[in-house]
Amino acid sequence: MFVLGIDPGLSASGYGMVEGTHPPVAHLAGVIRTDPAMPVPLRLAELHSGLSSVIEEARPDVIALEIVFTNRNLQTAISVGRASGVALLAAAQAGVPVHEYAPTAVKSAVTGDGSAKKGQVQEMVARLLKLGAAPRPADAADALALALCHLRAAPLEQSK
């Protein structure tokens, strides 16, 4: 199974694909950035184009997407919500199923601690994927963590 993790954001959306072998193998990781000086509709169109290209190139079996969570900063929550909607649209257009995960579920699946810090998640992603160093930038590491979370949750979903 190939899982494409997407960490949505309007300024930077991370993506990373992991193959569910034992041990899991990372196949690609990166970030799609948009220019904050551009109007939001153009940024969303650019993000859609970038995510659509990644999905077309990667051909994942499933997409693991970080669910929009309540944020104290309303502007950040709105921005992430918009980017998440674009990711959902790109996935639907490509016919790829999406599973959404809360940040605490991702942290718990990867580190065993739902309140783990970003650095701990990055370190565990590197260990689990047998990488020489933590993936950079952090958005790409978060996307790989989402893919790993789905791979660890998928057997539980299949047994229901």
C-alpha positions in Angstrom: 0.0 0.0 0.0 1.2 3.5 -0.9 0.1 6.3 1.4 0.5 9.9 0.5 0.5 12.1 3.7 -0.6 15.7 3.3 0.0 18.4 5.9 -2.1 21.2 4.6 -1.2 24.9 4.9 -1.7 27.9 2.7 1.9 29.1 2.8 3.4 25.6 2.9 1.7 22.2 2.4 3.9 19.2 3.1 3.6 15.9 1.3 5.2 12.6 1.7 4.6 9.1 0.4 5.4 5.9 2.3 5.1 2.4 1.1 3.6 0.0 3.7 6.4 -2.6 3.6 8.2 -3.8 6.7 10.0 -1.7 7.4 8.1 1.2 5.7 9.9 3.0 2.9 9.7 6.7 2.1 9.4 7.4 -1.7 9.0 11.1 -1.9 8.7 14.1 0.4 8.5 17.9 -0.2 6.6 21.1 0.2 4.3 23.1 -2.0 4.8 26.8 -1.2 2.6 29.7 -2.2 3.5 33.4 -2.1 1.8 35.3 0.8 1.8 38.4 -1.4 -0.5 36.8 -3.9 -4.3 37.0 -3.6 -5.8 34.0 -1.7 -7.8 32.6 -4.7 -4.6 32.5 -6.8 -2.7 30.8 -3.9 -5.4 28.2 -3.6 -5.3 27.6 -7.4 -1.5 27.2 -7.2 -1.8 24.8 -4.3 -4.5 22.8 -6.1 -2.2 22.5 -9.2 0.7 21.4 -7.1 -1.2 18.8 -5.1 -2.8 17.5 -8.2 0.6 17.1 -9.8 2.0 15.3 -6.8 -1.1 12.9 -6.7 -0.8 12.2 -10.4 2.9 11.5 -10.1 2.8 9.5 -6.9 -0.4 7.5 -7.7 -1.1 6.7 -4.0 -3.6 4.1 -2.9 -4.9 6.4 -0.2 -4.2 9.9 1.2 -3.8 10.6 4.9 -4.7 14.2 5.7 -4.3 16.2 8.9 -7.7 17.2 10.1 -8.3 20.9 10.7 -8.1 21.4 14.5 -9.2 24.3 16.7 -6.5 26.9 16.8 -6.3 29.9 19.0 -5.3 31.9 16.0 -8.5 32.2 13.9 -6.5 33.3 10.8 -4.3 30.2 10.9 -7.4 28.0 11.3 -9.1 29.5 8.3 -6.0 29.3 6.2 -5.4 25.6 7.1 -9.1 24.9 6.5 -8.9 26.4 3.0 -5.8 24.4 2.2 -7.4 21.2 3.6 -10.4 21.8 1.3 -8.1 22.1 -1.7 -6.4 18.8 -0.8 -9.7 17.1 -0.4 -10.8 18.4 -3.8 -7.6 17.3 -5.5 -7.9 13.8 -4.0 -11.6 13.5 -5.0 -10.8 14.6 -8.6 -8.1 11.9 -8.7 -10.4 9.3 -7.2 -8.1 8.6 -4.2 -9.8 7.9 -0.9 -8.9 10.2 2.0 -8.6 9.4 5.7 -8.2 12.3 8.1 -6.2 12.2 11.4 -6.0 14.6 14.3 -2.5 15.9 15.2 -2.6 14.1 18.5 -3.4 10.8 16.7 -0.5 11.2 14.4 1.9 12.0 17.3 0.6 9.0 19.2 0.9 6.7 16.3 4.5 7.8 15.5 6.0 8.4 18.9 3.6 6.7 21.4 2.8 10.1 22.9 -0.1 12.3 21.7 1.5 15.4 23.2 5.0 14.8 21.6 6.9 17.9 20.4 7.7 18.5 16.7 11.3 17.5 17.1 10.3 14.2 18.7 8.0 13.4 15.7 10.7 14.3 13.2 13.2 12.1 15.0 10.8 9.1 15.1 9.9 9.6 11.4 13.6 9.4 10.6 14.1 6.2 12.7 11.0 4.4 11.4 11.9 5.2 7.8 15.6 4.5 8.4 16.6 7.9 7.1 20.0 9.4 8.0 18.4 12.6 9.3 15.1 14.0 10.1 13.3 15.1 6.9 13.4 18.8 6.1 11.4 21.0 6.1 9.2 20.2 9.0 6.1 20.2 6.8 7.5 17.3 4.8 8.3 15.4 8.0 4.8 16.0 9.2 3.4 14.6 6.0 5.5 11.5 6.3 4.2 11.1 9.9 0.7 11.3 8.6 1.4 8.5 6.1 3.0 6.4 8.9 0.0 7.0 11.1 -2.4 5.7 8.4 -0.2 2.6 7.9 -0.4 1.9 11.6 -4.2 2.6 11.8 -5.2 0.8 8.6 -5.1 -2.7 10.1 -7.4 -1.5 12.9 -9.8 -0.1 10.3 -9.8 -3.3 8.3 -10.7 -5.4 11.3 -13.9 -3.5 11.9 
